[in-house]
Amino acid sequence: MAEIQPFRAWRYSSELSTEIENLTSPLFDVVSEKQRKKLYNTLYNSVHLSVPSENDQAYSAAKRLSEWKDNKVIEQDPVPGIYVYYQHFSLPGSQKKYCRKGFICNIKAYDWDENVILRHENTIPKAVNDRIDLLKATELNVSPTHGLYTDSTFALEKYMDESMKSPLYETEDYQGVRDVLSVIHDKEVIKRFMHVLKEKPVILADGHHRYEGSLQYRKDKMKENPQHTGDEGYNFHMMFLTNTESDDLRILPTHRVISGLPNFDEAVILSKLEEDFTIKPVEEAHTIHEVILGKPWAFGLIFKDNAYKVRLKPEALDKNPWDFPDEVKKLDLTIMHYFIIDKVLGIEGKDQRSSENINFERSIGDCLTQVITGKAQMAIITNEISMDDVKKVCYSGKTMPQKSTYFYPKVICGFLFSSIKNEEFRPIPDPCF
């Protein structure tokens, strides 16, 4: 189902590659203001292409990219390859070591209704438009999105393990994750990768805004090109693909932080919640995630002076009027967005994607700090979502609310870039592949 191709990556020159750790950066949507300011001080850091400091970001990125190419700051690999990418990590509070194995390739930017690339959450329009502008100006995929395929036979892992014996890069990133990159050039092995993915749909795990930007760009270019064949560079998108059957695929929860609501009153909110939830006070707010851990339809609510565990009454589930299949309706996140954010806080579902009253945080400590200091009015703490739930939602054809999942760790930006400019793209001839 999914057409993938090897590609000739643009990478930092051999001289600069010796300091690759100083050239990588977090993805555009997770890099903090503090991180950006520090990274901007490094002349050739990849953040200058993904989130330029200038007001006209698209123009600045394109100008800088042209200069980097001319000055051989980055150079294009001479032959196409599949780039193997391993991330070694552990999780807070655990001694277990994980290794998320995957590979980076070009994949065709399929429209959603083709059911080849399956999405599981909604996007925020402004973020998509920003990515389209950047793509139009640079014709470069600056960082890979993250896709998931399912292969219970693990047919490709042996080739990836073999490739990892000769890494191109090995660094420790801002997450404390050890990132390792290698490349496969063997034609027969690459054909094996292409064959395995040809039989499978791909779930988009992370990078919905960047993928949707590529998809819209492809549609625009198709309209402009009466000689469109489907092989042009603009048809493709750079993606990191991992196997859903691996035990090293981790999804962390993303909590909601509420601010700026008029007439905000904790007592009124608790009174409204009583209709559909059981409510129990929590003495220590910093322990609230442990209190709700593993309990379906349970959430932690943090206010300035108090914290509570709330859990939906089973008989309340049918009160949700949203037109979703059970796979979506019974999700913790759907319950939170309807019964708490819509019904109690008054932010209607249709307005939630663009609401300035809802922010997203992965750290409970940061949630607590924002509420205690008055930066936020309250925080809603939620459990993580399972890979099985992600699959069910994708196969149902529906989506979750935005920022529903946080696949950990995030891929990093800067190891390689993928050009969709035709003279640099050079699709692989069929006789070889």
Beta strands, then each sheet from edge to edge (+ up, - down):
strand 1: 4-5
strand 2: 10-12
strand 3: 74-76
strand 4: 82-89
strand 5: 98-108
strand 6: 117-118
strand 7: 140-141
strand 8: 145-149
strand 9: 169-172
strand 10: 178-184
strand 11: 202-206
strand 12: 236-243
strand 13: 250-252
strand 14: 255-258
strand 15: 277-281
strand 16: 298-302
strand 17: 307-312
strand 18: 358-361
strand 19: 378-381
strand 20: 406-408
strand 21: 418-419
sheet 1: 1+ 5- 4+ 10- 9+
sheet 2: 1+ 5- 12+ 8+ 11- 6-
sheet 3: 2+ 3-
sheet 4: 7+ 21-
sheet 5: 13+ 20-
sheet 6: 15+ 17- 16+ 19- 14+ 18-
end
